[in-house]
Amino acid sequence: MELTLLQILWTGKDSRVEGGAVAGSVYKVIEIIGTSDTSWEEAAKSAVEEAADSLDDLRVAEVVQLDMHIVENKVVAYRAKVKVSFKYHKDA
């Protein structure tokens, strides 16, 4: 049985079969907000790139909310709230 990526993210477990044995992986999901003065796409990309600087084994990023920061009736920043999943490694 092969799990879809959505099932893996939902359960936090990857129990696909590898080499005849059940492999188990755990993923942590965090929410971060990226900003850009040009677009939501750049805001989301910025969030993932910043997360990649401090987290290992990033797996999936899901944009969950888009909004804008407005000052004096003008859009000054695009913001993207992103859920990022990464593989959890137990401390040795």
Secondary structure, 3 states (H helix, E strand, C coil): CCCCHHHHHHHCECCCEECCEECCCEEEEEEEEEEECCCHHHHHHHHHHHHHHHCCCEEEEEEEEEEEEEECCEEEEEEEEEEEEEECCCCC
